[in-house]
Amino acid sequence: MWQKIGSFEGRSSFSSWLFAVTRNRCIDATRRVGPAVDDIDEMDLQDPAPLPDALLEQHDHEGLLRILRTELEPDEQEAIWLHYIDRVPVDEVNDIMRLENASGARGVLQRARRKLRAARARDRRG
């Protein structure tokens, strides 16, 4: 940074300038190194974490459905179903549900996930 301090012109905040210089330095460093060439087995690249569908299959379906029905409002149930079961993108969920508030489907999904986490935690304790 001390080598580049002369390029700071004050047109932005110092922290923004510092971030830009650091980012550019990192990009330059990766360009010089080049890609690593290894004999990588495809199995080594797979994520060991189970996919959401697999997690859903591992859980008690009836317990999960009960929580969805009892803990969530109808609009939250619909948003969860559209996004996670029917795999509709959030922007389309917003259009389908005709949500006009600022947070739209993202807000509804966030509220529903928070309620579901709390309900699952209560179920585990009780």
C-alpha positions in Angstrom: 0.0 0.0 0.0 2.9 2.4 0.8 4.0 2.0 -2.9 0.6 3.0 -4.2 -0.3 5.7 -1.7 0.7 8.3 -4.3 -2.2 7.2 -6.6 -4.8 8.1 -4.0 -6.5 11.2 -5.4 -9.2 11.6 -2.8 -12.1 11.1 -5.3 -13.4 8.3 -3.1 -13.1 7.3 0.5 -9.8 6.0 1.6 -11.3 2.6 2.4 -12.8 2.3 -1.1 -9.5 3.1 -2.6 -7.7 0.6 -0.3 -10.2 -2.1 -1.3 -9.8 -1.4 -5.0 -6.0 -1.5 -4.8 -6.1 -4.7 -2.8 -8.6 -6.4 -5.1 -6.5 -5.4 -8.2 -3.3 -6.7 -6.5 -5.1 -10.1 -5.9 -6.3 -10.3 -9.5 -2.8 -9.5 -10.8 -1.3 -12.2 -8.6 -3.7 -14.8 -9.8 -3.0 -13.9 -13.5 0.7 -14.4 -13.0 0.4 -17.8 -11.3 -1.8 -19.4 -14.0 -4.1 -22.4 -13.4 -2.8 -25.4 -11.6 -2.7 -28.6 -13.6 -3.4 -31.8 -11.7 -4.8 -35.1 -12.3 -7.9 -34.5 -10.2 -10.5 -37.2 -9.9 -14.0 -35.9 -10.5 -15.1 -37.5 -7.2 -12.6 -35.2 -5.4 -14.6 -32.2 -6.7 -18.0 -33.2 -5.4 -19.4 -31.5 -2.4 -19.8 -34.0 0.5 -22.8 -32.1 1.9 -26.1 -33.7 1.0 -28.4 -31.8 -1.4 -31.5 -30.2 0.0 -33.7 -32.9 -1.6 -31.7 -35.6 0.2 -32.0 -33.7 3.5 -35.8 -33.5 3.0 -35.9 -37.2 2.4 -34.0 -37.8 5.7 -36.4 -35.8 7.7 -39.8 -36.8 9.0 -42.1 -35.7 6.2 -45.2 -35.6 8.4 -43.5 -33.7 11.1 -42.2 -31.2 8.6 -45.6 -30.8 7.0 -47.2 -30.4 10.4 -44.8 -27.6 11.3 -45.5 -25.9 7.9 -49.2 -26.0 8.5 -49.2 -24.9 12.1 -46.4 -22.4 12.3 -46.7 -20.5 9.0 -49.3 -18.1 7.6 -50.9 -19.1 4.3 -48.7 -16.7 2.3 -45.6 -18.1 3.9 -46.7 -21.7 3.1 -47.3 -20.7 -0.5 -44.0 -19.0 -0.9 -42.1 -22.0 0.7 -43.9 -24.4 -1.5 -43.3 -22.5 -4.7 -39.7 -21.8 -4.0 -38.5 -25.0 -2.4 -40.8 -27.7 -3.7 -41.7 -26.4 -7.2 -38.3 -24.7 -7.5 -39.7 -21.4 -8.7 -37.1 -18.5 -8.7 -37.8 -15.9 -6.0 -38.6 -13.2 -8.6 -41.2 -15.4 -10.1 -42.6 -16.2 -6.7 -43.0 -12.5 -6.2 -45.0 -12.2 -9.5 -47.1 -15.3 -8.9 -48.1 -14.2 -5.4 -48.6 -10.6 -6.6 -46.5 -9.2 -3.8 -46.1 -5.4 -4.0 -44.2 -4.6 -0.8 -40.5 -3.7 -1.0 -39.1 -7.0 0.3 -41.6 -9.1 -1.7 -41.1 -12.9 -1.7 -37.6 -12.6 -0.2 -39.1 -11.1 2.9 -41.9 -13.7 3.1 -39.4 -16.5 2.7 -37.0 -15.0 5.3 -39.9 -14.7 7.8 -41.0 -18.3 7.1 -37.5 -19.7 7.4 -37.1 -17.9 10.8 -40.4 -19.4 12.0 -39.4 -22.9 10.8 -36.0 -22.8 12.5 -37.6 -21.7 15.7 -40.3 -24.5 15.5 -37.7 -27.2 14.6 -35.6 -26.0 17.6 -38.6 -26.3 19.9 -39.4 -29.8 18.5 -35.8 -31.0 19.2 -35.8 -29.7 22.7 -39.3 -31.1 23.5 
